[in-house]
Amino acid sequence: MLFTETLKPKLSSKGSGICQFDYPEVFVLILTVILLALHYDFRPTSMALLVVILLPSLLILIYNYRREASLWTSNMVVILFAVVIGSIQFCTVISLSLVALIGVRMIVSGVDNALRLFTVALVTSIVFYYVSTILDNEGLNCDEGWVPPTVLLASMIVILYQFRSTYQEYIGYKESASKAGGRLSTMVSVINKLTRFVPPQIWEPIVRSNSPVSVSNKRAKLTIMFSDIVGFTDLSDSLSADNLADILNTYMHCMTLIADRHGAVLDKFIGDGMVCFFGEPASNGPRQDALDCVAMAIDMRREMRTLRQKWRLMGFEGLYIRIGITTGYCHVGNFGSNNRLSYTLIGKEANLASRLESNAGKDEILVSESTYDYVCHNYECQHVGALQLKGFDDKVNAWQVLDPDANKGHLSKWVDHTLPGFNLHLNFKDMKDNDYQDIRSRLNFALERIEQEEEKLAQNIAEKSKRHSANKKS
């Protein structure tokens, strides 16, 4: 569709009750043939031209009133102009005036249709030029008198009118584009905010393919992880709401980054706990999904050590993570109603992961037998025993995933040791090359302070011993 024609349904004033005509050059066309008939005293040739042009022009006026412009009507207007140009045998002033109006119509009709209209105009004018010379051998003298300047003036007025109309449409389009751009920016901003409440694995396919969303779910094999903070409930009784919220937000922020890094679907936060799973909507295979989940859990446990050290410096002691993992079939998908949906999972395996997490100790990762079978060749696991879990009639075998760095001795990337009055936490993964000298100097300073305290302790013991001996002698 033509550019201007595409804009007219939105930008023209036809639908607003204001009379507007898309072909004002038709009035010049009617004026021209009437003036030519008067100029030639209603000669047969001029009268024939008047009838041939006037009737179609009036039909165009009537047909196009309050209608959108069309290529068919533009073709008819150009043909009528070409008929007049050829019939007056290319009289200079009038022909140039009408050619200018044809050019305006070609511009308004768009680049794609310009060549077509030009071809129609050229062929029609040549044909009627030869018809005119056959019908009137004497020729037509229309370059003199008051007709040419009148037609030229009317053509200039129409050209200015079309320019004004096109400019107004441009301004209207620019305003609409600006408003649409503002609405689009607002929509993008709102969507970016809303996507923070939905896992990226869910909203990205919807945005990419604009696929329909409905209540639908399917049965799939998933590896599910439940985790929470041990001791958080007791801590909440002794902390203010602000400190509690700060601890919880810091914990969830760090754990979310780890979940995103491993490609997990973060299903939900439950108080101080979180639920993640692998296997839907994209899966790398059951075994790899289980390995990715265990790797994520180990990274979360390591990150918790760093957080625990920070919280100790703030005076919050005893915060540890515990995790339960299992692999099995669940129903996953969109649950809810057509008005409100939630992408989540339900099934016995989800309950099993939750029960394993509840039975895990501080910093423990418990996995079920199904997950153990997938990860036992890559991670060292210790059999905890057969647990009697709430909601399960049979006992469930559980394994504890050991820290891969625990048995590496001096090659371990972690050093973490805590005693009353002593906290040592070294994370070699996060250390930079220029940190080692500073760490060494601080450790040497700590050793010197320990030696000084030991000397003071030895002196105190010696003095107490002397006083005790003197008391015995007396």
PAGU-803454 format. One record per residue (C-alpha): residue number from 0; x, y, z. Coordinates in Angstrom, 2 decimals, padded with zeros to 5 digits. Example, Ala and Ser with C-alpha at 12.3 -4.5 7.8 and 13.67 -1.06 7.14 Angstrom:
NODE:0:012.30:-004.50:007.80
NODE:1:013.67:-001.06:007.14
REM end
This chain:
NODE:0:000.00:000.00:000.00
NODE:1:001.11:003.56:-000.62
NODE:2:002.93:005.34:002.15
NODE:3:000.41:008.15:002.43
NODE:4:-002.47:005.78:001.96
NODE:5:-001.18:003.67:004.83
NODE:6:-001.13:006.69:007.11
NODE:7:-004.49:008.13:006.11
NODE:8:-006.71:005.86:008.23
NODE:9:-004.91:007.21:011.32
NODE:10:-003.79:010.70:010.33
NODE:11:-006.42:012.06:007.92
NODE:12:-009.37:014.02:009.12
NODE:13:-011.96:012.10:007.11
NODE:14:-013.05:010.04:010.04
NODE:15:-013.25:013.09:012.29
NODE:16:-016.10:014.79:010.41
NODE:17:-013.90:017.34:008.56
NODE:18:-014.37:017.37:004.77
NODE:19:-011.11:016.59:003.01
NODE:20:-010.47:015.53:-000.56
NODE:21:-007.42:013.54:-001.63
NODE:22:-007.54:014.65:-005.27
NODE:23:-007.76:018.47:-005.31
NODE:24:-006.10:018.49:-008.75
NODE:25:-009.40:017.25:-010.19
NODE:26:-010.81:020.74:-009.59
NODE:27:-007.98:022.16:-011.74
NODE:28:-008.82:019.58:-014.36
NODE:29:-012.50:020.62:-014.45
NODE:30:-011.53:024.31:-014.48
NODE:31:-009.14:023.74:-017.38
NODE:32:-011.63:022.04:-019.71
NODE:33:-014.33:024.62:-018.92
NODE:34:-011.95:027.49:-019.67
NODE:35:-010.80:025.83:-022.87
NODE:36:-014.42:025.41:-024.00
NODE:37:-015.06:029.09:-023.34
NODE:38:-011.78:030.08:-024.98
NODE:39:-012.63:028.22:-028.21
NODE:40:-016.28:029.35:-028.24
NODE:41:-017.53:025.82:-027.63
NODE:42:-015.99:024.34:-030.74
NODE:43:-016.80:020.62:-031.27
NODE:44:-013.27:019.58:-030.23
NODE:45:-013.36:021.59:-027.01
NODE:46:-016.89:020.40:-026.23
NODE:47:-015.89:016.78:-026.76
NODE:48:-012.94:017.32:-024.43
NODE:49:-015.27:018.96:-021.89
NODE:50:-017.64:016.00:-021.89
NODE:51:-014.87:013.36:-021.85
NODE:52:-013.12:014.99:-018.89
NODE:53:-016.01:016.50:-016.93
NODE:54:-018.10:013.35:-016.40
NODE:55:-015.25:011.11:-015.07
NODE:56:-014.00:013.99:-012.93
NODE:57:-017.39:014.46:-011.30
NODE:58:-017.59:010.71:-010.70
NODE:59:-014.19:010.83:-009.00
NODE:60:-015.34:013.72:-006.84
NODE:61:-018.45:011.84:-005.78
NODE:62:-016.78:008.42:-005.39
NODE:63:-013.76:009.62:-003.45
NODE:64:-015.67:011.82:-001.00
NODE:65:-014.79:010.51:002.51
NODE:66:-012.99:007.53:001.01
NODE:67:-009.34:006.64:001.22
NODE:68:-007.04:007.22:-001.75
NODE:69:-006.44:004.25:-004.03
NODE:70:-004.09:003.40:-006.85
NODE:71:-007.02:002.86:-009.23
NODE:72:-008.32:006.41:-008.66
NODE:73:-004.81:007.85:-009.01
NODE:74:-004.48:006.09:-012.36
NODE:75:-007.78:007.57:-013.54
NODE:76:-006.75:011.09:-012.52
NODE:77:-003.40:010.81:-014.29
NODE:78:-005.08:009.46:-017.44
NODE:79:-007.51:012.39:-017.51
NODE:80:-004.64:014.86:-017.16
NODE:81:-002.76:013.11:-019.96
NODE:82:-005.88:013.23:-022.17
NODE:83:-006.08:017.03:-021.73
NODE:84:-002.34:017.49:-022.36
NODE:85:-002.46:015.44:-025.55
NODE:86:-005.74:017.00:-026.74
NODE:87:-004.37:020.56:-026.47
NODE:88:-001.34:019.36:-028.45
NODE:89:001.16:020.12:-025.66
NODE:90:000.45:023.82:-025.28
NODE:91:003.39:025.02:-023.24
NODE:92:002.04:026.80:-020.14
NODE:93:-001.07:024.67:-019.59
NODE:94:000.81:021.42:-020.31
NODE:95:003.60:022.29:-017.86
NODE:96:001.02:023.20:-015.21
NODE:97:-000.80:019.89:-015.66
NODE:98:002.49:017.93:-015.80
NODE:99:003.43:019.48:-012.45
NODE:100:000.17:018.20:-011.02
NODE:101:000.88:014.74:-012.46
NODE:102:004.29:014.88:-010.77
NODE:103:002.69:015.75:-007.44
NODE:104:000.29:012.81:-007.82
NODE:105:003.25:010.49:-008.58
NODE:106:005.09:011.72:-005.47
NODE:107:002.05:011.35:-003.24
NODE:108:001.34:007.87:-004.65
NODE:109:004.75:006.55:-003.60
NODE:110:007.94:005.45:-005.27
NODE:111:006.69:001.96:-006.14
NODE:112:003.87:003.34:-008.31
NODE:113:005.63:006.37:-009.79
NODE:114:006.97:004.55:-012.87
NODE:115:003.59:002.98:-013.57
NODE:116:001.79:006.33:-013.44
NODE:117:004.48:008.00:-015.56
NODE:118:004.13:005.33:-018.23
NODE:119:000.35:005.64:-018.29
NODE:120:000.55:009.43:-018.57
NODE:121:003.13:009.36:-021.36
NODE:122:001.31:006.79:-023.49
NODE:123:-002.09:008.44:-023.02
NODE:124:-000.84:011.95:-023.87
NODE:125:000.87:010.72:-027.07
NODE:126:-002.22:008.79:-028.19
NODE:127:-004.54:011.76:-027.66
NODE:128:-002.08:014.09:-029.30
NODE:129:-002.42:012.12:-032.52
NODE:130:-006.21:011.89:-032.07
NODE:131:-006.37:015.66:-031.63
NODE:132:-004.32:016.38:-034.74
NODE:133:-006.57:014.09:-036.78
NODE:134:-009.79:015.70:-035.50
NODE:135:-008.53:019.29:-035.72
NODE:136:-005.95:019.86:-038.45
NODE:137:-005.93:023.61:-037.82
NODE:138:-004.29:023.07:-034.43
NODE:139:-005.06:024.69:-031.10
NODE:140:-003.61:028.01:-029.99
NODE:141:-003.96:028.01:-026.20
NODE:142:-000.79:029.82:-025.17
NODE:143:-002.42:033.23:-025.43
NODE:144:-005.12:034.90:-023.44
NODE:145:-006.10:034.54:-019.82
NODE:146:-006.52:030.73:-019.75
NODE:147:-002.83:029.70:-019.29
NODE:148:-002.09:032.00:-016.31
NODE:149:-005.39:030.99:-014.69
NODE:150:-004.57:027.29:-015.03
NODE:151:-001.02:027.96:-013.82
NODE:152:-002.28:029.85:-010.77
NODE:153:-004.80:027.12:-009.93
NODE:154:-002.08:024.48:-010.30
NODE:155:000.22:026.38:-007.94
NODE:156:-002.58:026.65:-005.37
NODE:157:-003.24:022.90:-005.57
NODE:158:000.48:022.10:-005.29
NODE:159:000.74:024.30:-002.17
NODE:160:-002.38:022.63:-000.78
NODE:161:-000.90:019.16:-001.35
NODE:162:002.35:020.27:000.24
NODE:163:000.47:021.58:003.27
NODE:164:-001.59:018.40:003.50
NODE:165:001.48:016.18:003.21
NODE:166:003.31:018.26:005.80
NODE:167:000.40:017.94:008.22
NODE:168:000.37:014.19:007.67
NODE:169:004.12:014.12:008.32
NODE:170:003.67:016.09:011.56
NODE:171:000.83:013.78:012.59
NODE:172:002.90:010.72:011.77
NODE:173:005.85:012.14:013.68
NODE:174:003.68:012.77:016.73
NODE:175:002.15:009.30:016.46
NODE:176:005.61:007.77:016.09
NODE:177:006.82:009.72:019.12
NODE:178:003.84:008.55:021.17
NODE:179:004.28:004.99:019.92
NODE:180:007.99:005.16:020.77
NODE:181:007.14:006.41:024.25
NODE:182:004.59:003.64:024.72
NODE:183:007.10:001.10:023.42
NODE:184:009.79:002.35:025.80
NODE:185:007.33:002.21:028.69
NODE:186:006.24:-001.28:027.66
NODE:187:009.85:-002.49:027.41
NODE:188:010.61:-001.00:030.82
NODE:189:007.56:-002.67:032.35
NODE:190:008.39:-005.99:030.69
NODE:191:011.97:-005.80:031.96
NODE:192:010.61:-005.30:035.46
NODE:193:008.05:-008.09:035.15
NODE:194:010.64:-010.56:033.83
NODE:195:012.38:-010.38:037.21
NODE:196:009.41:-012.29:038.62
NODE:197:009.60:-015.04:035.97
NODE:198:012.51:-017.41:035.20
NODE:199:014.29:-016.44:031.95
NODE:200:013.82:-020.00:030.62
NODE:201:010.07:-019.28:030.65
NODE:202:009.68:-015.74:029.30
NODE:203:012.46:-015.79:026.67
NODE:204:010.73:-018.40:024.39
NODE:205:007.43:-016.51:024.75
NODE:206:009.05:-013.22:023.71
NODE:207:011.02:-014.81:020.88
NODE:208:008.19:-016.71:019.21
NODE:209:005.15:-014.87:020.60
NODE:210:003.72:-018.30:021.35
NODE:211:000.31:-018.60:023.05
NODE:212:000.24:-019.20:026.80
NODE:213:-002.39:-021.46:028.34
NODE:214:-002.96:-023.86:031.22
NODE:215:-000.79:-026.78:030.12
NODE:216:001.71:-029.12:031.72
NODE:217:003.45:-032.38:030.98
NODE:218:005.22:-035.22:032.69
NODE:219:009.00:-034.90:032.57
NODE:220:012.07:-036.23:034.34
NODE:221:013.53:-033.49:036.51
NODE:222:016.29:-033.04:039.03
NODE:223:014.87:-030.94:041.86
NODE:224:016.69:-029.04:044.60
NODE:225:015.25:-027.62:047.82
NODE:226:017.42:-025.48:050.09
NODE:227:017.08:-023.24:053.11
NODE:228:019.14:-021.65:055.88
NODE:229:019.68:-023.63:059.06
NODE:230:019.07:-021.51:062.13
NODE:231:017.35:-018.69:060.29
NODE:232:014.11:-019.09:062.24
NODE:233:015.93:-018.77:065.57
NODE:234:017.90:-015.80:064.26
NODE:235:014.72:-014.04:063.15
NODE:236:013.53:-013.92:066.76
NODE:237:016.57:-011.93:067.86
NODE:238:017.07:-009.58:064.90
NODE:239:015.25:-006.50:063.71
NODE:240:013.21:-006.71:060.54
NODE:241:015.73:-004.51:058.68
NODE:242:018.73:-006.72:059.50
NODE:243:016.71:-009.84:058.76
NODE:244:015.64:-008.51:055.36
NODE:245:019.22:-007.49:054.54
NODE:246:020.56:-010.96:055.34
NODE:247:017.81:-012.68:053.38
NODE:248:018.13:-010.44:050.32
NODE:249:021.92:-010.85:050.26
NODE:250:021.57:-014.63:050.49
NODE:251:018.91:-014.83:047.77
NODE:252:020.84:-012.51:045.46
NODE:253:023.99:-014.64:045.64
NODE:254:022.11:-017.91:045.26
NODE:255:020.11:-016.59:042.30
NODE:256:023.33:-015.65:040.49
NODE:257:024.64:-019.17:041.01
NODE:258:021.36:-020.72:039.81
NODE:259:021.42:-018.57:036.67
NODE:260:025.03:-019.45:036.02
NODE:261:024.25:-023.17:036.06
NODE:262:021.08:-022.81:033.96
NODE:263:018.60:-023.83:036.66
NODE:264:014.95:-022.83:036.63
NODE:265:014.40:-020.90:039.86
NODE:266:010.86:-021.95:040.67
NODE:267:010.17:-019.98:043.82
NODE:268:011.41:-018.58:047.12
NODE:269:009.78:-020.06:050.22
NODE:270:010.72:-017.87:053.15
NODE:271:014.47:-018.41:053.53
NODE:272:014.39:-021.38:051.13
NODE:273:014.39:-021.73:047.39
NODE:274:013.29:-024.35:044.84
NODE:275:015.22:-024.99:041.61
NODE:276:015.02:-027.70:039.01
NODE:277:016.69:-028.93:035.83
NODE:278:015.14:-030.77:032.89
NODE:279:012.48:-028.37:031.62
NODE:280:011.87:-026.43:029.47
NODE:281:015.31:-027.44:028.14
NODE:282:017.25:-030.54:029.15
NODE:283:020.78:-031.78:028.61
NODE:284:019.75:-035.32:029.49
NODE:285:018.88:-036.74:032.93
NODE:286:022.46:-037.49:033.91
NODE:287:023.82:-034.07:032.94
NODE:288:020.87:-032.36:034.60
NODE:289:021.68:-034.19:037.84
NODE:290:025.37:-033.30:037.57
NODE:291:024.54:-029.64:036.93
NODE:292:022.22:-029.57:039.93
NODE:293:024.82:-031.08:042.28
NODE:294:027.49:-028.70:040.95
NODE:295:025.14:-025.80:041.63
NODE:296:024.46:-027.06:045.16
NODE:297:028.20:-027.33:045.89
NODE:298:028.76:-023.78:044.64
NODE:299:025.91:-022.58:046.85
NODE:300:027.45:-024.28:049.85
NODE:301:030.81:-022.66:049.11
NODE:302:029.18:-019.26:048.63
NODE:303:027.44:-019.70:051.96
NODE:304:030.85:-020.00:053.61
NODE:305:031.80:-016.59:052.24
NODE:306:028.50:-015.10:053.37
NODE:307:028.84:-016.71:056.78
NODE:308:032.22:-015.06:057.23
NODE:309:030.77:-011.65:056.34
NODE:310:027.85:-012.15:058.71
NODE:311:030.19:-013.19:061.51
NODE:312:031.96:-009.86:061.21
NODE:313:028.53:-008.25:061.58
NODE:314:027.81:-010.32:064.68
NODE:315:025.48:-012.92:063.17
NODE:316:026.68:-016.41:063.95
NODE:317:025.58:-019.88:062.97
NODE:318:024.03:-019.47:059.50
NODE:319:024.45:-022.58:057.36
NODE:320:022.76:-023.91:054.26
NODE:321:021.22:-027.35:053.81
NODE:322:020.11:-028.89:050.53
NODE:323:018.04:-031.84:049.34
NODE:324:018.16:-033.16:045.77
NODE:325:016.31:-035.91:043.94
NODE:326:015.67:-037.00:040.36
NODE:327:012.39:-038.35:039.06
NODE:328:009.24:-037.73:037.07
NODE:329:007.00:-034.78:037.91
NODE:330:004.35:-032.75:036.17
NODE:331:005.78:-029.38:035.13
NODE:332:004.21:-026.51:033.25
NODE:333:001.64:-023.77:033.59
NODE:334:-000.74:-024.31:036.49
NODE:335:-003.60:-022.06:037.46
NODE:336:-006.36:-020.37:035.47
NODE:337:-006.61:-018.40:032.25
NODE:338:-006.31:-015.20:034.28
NODE:339:-003.38:-016.21:036.48
NODE:340:-000.69:-018.79:035.69
NODE:341:002.32:-020.09:037.54
NODE:342:005.09:-022.13:035.96
NODE:343:005.94:-024.74:038.57
NODE:344:006.14:-028.47:039.24
NODE:345:004.12:-030.90:041.33
NODE:346:004.68:-034.53:042.21
NODE:347:006.05:-037.01:044.69
NODE:348:009.66:-036.29:043.73
NODE:349:009.27:-032.63:044.68
NODE:350:008.04:-033.71:048.10
NODE:351:011.00:-036.09:048.42
NODE:352:013.49:-033.27:047.72
NODE:353:011.79:-031.15:050.36
NODE:354:011.96:-033.99:052.95
NODE:355:015.63:-034.64:052.20
NODE:356:016.39:-030.96:052.72
NODE:357:014.56:-031.01:056.06
NODE:358:016.67:-033.98:057.22
NODE:359:020.00:-032.53:056.07
NODE:360:022.39:-031.13:058.65
NODE:361:024.46:-027.98:058.57
NODE:362:026.21:-027.53:055.21
NODE:363:024.97:-030.96:054.08
NODE:364:023.75:-031.87:050.61
NODE:365:021.55:-034.97:050.70
NODE:366:020.66:-036.73:047.46
NODE:367:018.27:-039.58:046.81
NODE:368:019.28:-042.89:045.28
NODE:369:018.07:-041.85:041.81
NODE:370:020.35:-038.79:041.83
NODE:371:023.20:-040.73:043.42
NODE:372:023.18:-043.19:040.53
NODE:373:023.79:-040.33:038.09
NODE:374:026.46:-038.42:040.04
NODE:375:028.37:-041.08:042.00
NODE:376:031.04:-041.40:039.29
NODE:377:031.80:-037.68:039.40
NODE:378:031.30:-036.78:043.05
NODE:379:032.30:-038.57:046.23
NODE:380:029.21:-039.38:048.26
NODE:381:028.79:-040.92:051.69
NODE:382:025.83:-043.14:052.48
NODE:383:023.79:-041.61:055.29
NODE:384:021.39:-044.50:055.67
NODE:385:017.76:-045.34:055.06
NODE:386:015.66:-042.43:056.31
NODE:387:012.05:-042.60:057.34
NODE:388:010.66:-039.46:055.77
NODE:389:007.30:-037.88:056.48
NODE:390:004.76:-038.77:053.82
NODE:391:006.67:-041.85:052.59
NODE:392:005.76:-045.35:053.70
NODE:393:009.09:-046.93:052.78
NODE:394:012.46:-045.80:054.00
NODE:395:014.50:-043.75:051.55
NODE:396:018.23:-044.26:051.02
NODE:397:020.12:-040.99:051.14
NODE:398:023.71:-039.98:050.38
NODE:399:025.65:-036.94:051.45
NODE:400:027.64:-035.19:048.72
NODE:401:031.11:-034.44:050.06
NODE:402:033.05:-031.33:049.18
NODE:403:035.32:-032.13:046.20
NODE:404:038.06:-029.99:047.78
NODE:405:037.86:-031.66:051.20
NODE:406:040.24:-034.52:050.36
NODE:407:042.70:-032.52:048.28
NODE:408:044.73:-031.46:051.30
NODE:409:047.05:-028.57:050.49
NODE:410:045.59:-028.43:046.94
NODE:411:042.16:-027.40:048.22
NODE:412:040.79:-024.09:046.99
NODE:413:039.12:-023.52:050.36
NODE:414:040.40:-023.19:053.94
NODE:415:037.68:-022.68:056.51
NODE:416:038.16:-023.21:060.25
NODE:417:036.26:-021.78:063.19
NODE:418:036.97:-021.77:066.92
NODE:419:035.73:-019.52:069.71
NODE:420:037.48:-016.23:069.02
NODE:421:039.04:-017.52:065.77
NODE:422:037.66:-017.44:062.23
NODE:423:039.82:-018.46:059.26
NODE:424:038.27:-018.35:055.82
NODE:425:040.43:-018.51:052.69
NODE:426:038.91:-018.70:049.22
NODE:427:041.76:-019.08:046.75
NODE:428:039.40:-018.92:043.79
NODE:429:038.60:-015.28:044.49
NODE:430:042.14:-014.18:045.34
NODE:431:044.06:-012.04:042.88
NODE:432:047.80:-012.02:042.30
NODE:433:048.35:-008.78:044.21
NODE:434:046.40:-010.06:047.23
NODE:435:048.88:-012.69:048.40
NODE:436:051.43:-010.26:049.82
NODE:437:048.77:-008.45:051.83
NODE:438:047.32:-011.74:053.09
NODE:439:050.77:-012.96:054.09
NODE:440:051.52:-009.75:056.02
NODE:441:048.19:-009.95:057.86
NODE:442:048.76:-013.62:058.72
NODE:443:052.29:-012.80:059.99
NODE:444:050.84:-009.99:062.10
NODE:445:048.27:-012.43:063.49
NODE:446:051.03:-014.95:064.30
NODE:447:053.03:-012.28:066.14
NODE:448:049.95:-011.36:068.15
NODE:449:049.41:-015.04:068.96
NODE:450:053.02:-015.38:070.14
NODE:451:052.65:-012.28:072.31
NODE:452:049.48:-013.63:073.86
NODE:453:051.17:-016.97:074.45
NODE:454:054.07:-015.21:076.24
NODE:455:051.63:-013.24:078.39
NODE:456:049.76:-016.45:079.17
NODE:457:053.01:-018.20:080.13
NODE:458:054.02:-015.28:082.37
NODE:459:050.62:-015.29:084.06
NODE:460:050.86:-019.01:084.66
NODE:461:054.39:-018.62:086.09
NODE:462:053.31:-015.79:088.42
NODE:463:050.32:-017.79:089.62
NODE:464:052.59:-020.74:090.25
NODE:465:055.01:-018.59:092.32
NODE:466:052.18:-017.10:094.36
NODE:467:050.76:-020.55:094.95
NODE:468:054.19:-021.82:096.16
NODE:469:054.65:-018.82:098.45
NODE:470:051.23:-019.36:099.97
NODE:471:052.08:-022.96:100.70
NODE:472:055.37:-022.02:102.46
NODE:473:053.66:-019.44:104.61
REM end
